[in-house]
Amino acid sequence: MLYHVDFQYEYPASMSQKDFFSIWARETEAAFGAKKAGVVIDIWKCVGTRRVMAVANVDSLDTLDQILLDLPIMKEHGQHVQIDVTPLRRLEDFATDLKKRA
């Protein structure tokens, strides 16, 4: 199943930007590994924000939840990460359904 995963990252005033970027760099390497493995279809960083969006392909929400909890940024900085997940339906499948309903 495909899921849109939207990450919003924050960091406390007590943390330097350099320390935050070190964590984010480790997270980026994990994301590249997930993309290479086919779990992440593609991933984008939103310009001018601490926001990343990805499309993930996993078997279940349980699997996705386990993957998200094991991410470096969640282990090191999870209290400052907001993740929103939206299940996706291929437009082609929806179009076929529409034709049956029309």
C-alpha positions as CSV (number, residue, x, y, z in Angstrom):
1,M,0.0,0.0,0.0
2,L,1.1,3.5,-0.7
3,Y,1.2,6.2,2.0
4,H,2.1,9.9,1.9
5,V,4.3,10.6,4.9
6,D,4.7,14.2,5.9
7,F,7.5,15.0,8.4
8,Q,7.8,18.4,10.3
9,Y,11.0,18.8,12.2
10,E,11.6,21.2,15.1
11,Y,14.5,21.6,17.5
12,P,14.6,23.3,20.9
13,A,16.4,26.5,21.6
14,S,18.9,24.6,23.7
15,M,20.1,22.7,20.6
16,S,22.5,24.2,18.1
17,Q,21.6,24.1,14.4
18,K,24.8,22.2,13.8
19,D,23.7,19.4,16.2
20,F,20.2,19.3,14.7
21,F,21.7,19.1,11.2
22,S,23.9,16.2,12.3
23,I,20.8,14.2,13.3
24,W,19.0,15.2,10.1
25,A,22.1,14.1,8.1
26,R,21.8,10.6,9.6
27,E,18.1,10.6,8.9
28,T,18.8,11.5,5.2
29,E,21.1,8.5,4.9
30,A,18.4,6.3,6.3
31,A,16.0,7.7,3.8
32,F,18.3,7.0,0.9
33,G,18.7,3.4,2.1
34,A,14.9,3.1,2.3
35,K,14.6,4.5,-1.2
36,K,17.2,2.1,-2.5
37,A,15.3,-0.8,-0.8
38,G,12.1,0.2,-2.5
39,V,10.3,1.2,0.7
40,V,10.4,4.8,-0.2
41,I,9.1,5.6,-3.7
42,D,10.4,9.1,-3.6
43,I,11.2,11.8,-1.0
44,W,11.3,15.6,-1.1
45,K,12.5,18.4,1.2
46,C,10.2,21.4,1.1
47,V,12.1,24.6,0.4
48,G,12.5,27.1,3.2
49,T,11.1,24.8,5.9
50,R,12.1,21.9,8.1
51,R,9.6,19.7,6.3
52,V,10.1,16.4,4.3
53,M,7.5,14.5,2.3
54,A,7.8,11.0,1.1
55,V,5.7,8.3,-0.6
56,A,6.2,5.0,1.0
57,N,5.2,1.5,-0.2
58,V,4.7,-0.9,2.7
59,D,2.4,-3.9,3.4
60,S,0.5,-2.5,6.3
61,L,0.2,0.4,8.7
62,D,1.8,-1.7,11.4
63,T,4.9,-2.1,9.2
64,L,5.0,1.7,8.5
65,D,4.6,2.5,12.2
66,Q,7.5,0.2,13.0
67,I,9.7,1.7,10.3
68,L,8.9,5.3,11.5
69,L,9.7,4.5,15.1
70,D,13.1,3.1,14.1
71,L,14.2,6.1,12.1
72,P,17.3,7.9,13.5
73,I,15.5,11.2,13.9
74,M,12.7,9.5,15.9
75,K,15.2,7.7,18.2
76,E,17.3,10.8,18.8
77,H,14.8,13.6,18.5
78,G,11.3,12.1,18.3
79,Q,9.6,14.6,20.7
80,H,10.3,17.3,18.1
81,V,9.0,15.5,15.0
82,Q,5.4,15.6,13.8
83,I,4.5,12.9,11.3
84,D,1.2,12.8,9.3
85,V,0.4,9.7,7.3
86,T,-2.2,9.6,4.5
87,P,-3.1,6.4,2.7
88,L,-3.0,6.9,-1.1
89,R,-5.2,5.3,-3.8
90,R,-3.9,5.2,-7.3
91,L,-5.9,7.5,-9.6
92,E,-6.2,4.7,-12.2
93,D,-8.0,2.5,-9.6
94,F,-10.3,5.3,-8.6
95,A,-11.1,6.1,-12.3
96,T,-12.1,2.4,-12.8
97,D,-14.3,2.6,-9.8
98,L,-15.9,5.8,-11.1
99,K,-16.7,4.2,-14.4
100,K,-18.5,1.4,-12.6
101,R,-20.5,3.9,-10.6
102,A,-21.4,6.3,-13.4
